[in-house]
Amino acid sequence: MGRSRYKFHELHDPYFITSSVLEGIPLFMQPVIADIIMGALRYMQREHYVQLRAYVLMPNHLHLIA
């Protein structure tokens, strides 16, 4: 199965985004991996002007309002 990339077309509307780890493995409980995710979110805010309104990082998934 190929990887898909979503493009957001409505710039003025917030998006609710959920992403899950394959097979529910609790990867985000590892501080190193959680730091990578947080760094990626900061990068998106800084370099791509994503307005991050809220997020929650759970052990095996994350939710964003961006």
Secondary structure, 3 states (H helix, E strand, C coil): CCCCCCCCCCCCCCCEEEEECHHHCCHHHCHHHHHHHHHHHHHHHHHHCCCCCEEEECCCEEEEEC
